[in-house]
Amino acid sequence: MKYAGAVLIMSGIVVVLVGALLYCGCNLSWLGKLPGDIRVVRPGYSFYFPITTTLVVSAVISLVLFLMRIFR
């Protein structure tokens, strides 16, 4: 249970930091517009699937969890 508590605390800190950055006006306009993101816009219809953005976010989260595991 001690490990689960530490993971929840670290996750909360990360969420608060990201929220503070977004609140302060950190410009992340590139995040949803990476090359490889699928966007189809037609009259009366639009579809957006951020596949590259999803891969980048997944890689960052995996790296953070890996570093947390090494330095615990």
N, C-alpha and C positions, 0 to 999 in steps of 0.2 A: 504494500500500500504506500510505502514511502516513495517509491519510484513513480507511481501514478500521480501522487500529489505534486512531485517536482515537475513532471511533464505538464500538468494542468497549470501550474504557476508560470512556467516558461511560455506556454502557449498564450496565456493571458497577457504576459508582458509584451509578446510579439504583436498581439492584436491591438493593444493600447498604443504601441509605438507606430504601427501602421496607421491607426486612426488619427493620431496626433499629426503625423506627416500629411495626411490628406486634409485635415482640418486647417493646417497652417498654409495650405496652398501649394504643396509639393506637386509639381506638374508631372503627372504620369500619363500624358496623352499618348505616348508611344506604346503603352502597354496593350491596348486592344487593336493596334494597327500594324502588327509585325508582318513581314513577308511570310506567306504561307497560311495566314488566316483567310478563311473562305468567306467571301461576301458576295451575295447575289441580290441585286436590287432591280426590280422590275416594276412597272406601273401596278399599284395595288398589292404588291407583294415584296417582302424583303426577308432574306435569310442570312444569318451571320453565325459562323462556327469558328471560334478562335482556337484552332488546333495548335498553332505555334506558341501562342501565349500560354496555353494550358501546359505544354511541354516545358516551357521556361519556368513557370511557377512551380511545377512539380519537381524540376531539377533543383531549384533553390530550396524548397522545403526538404527535399531529401538530403541536400548538403548540410543544412542546419541540423537536422536530426542526427546525421552521421557525426558531425562535430560535437554535438551534445553527448553522444555515446562515447566518443573518445575521451573527452575532458571531464567525465563525471567522476 
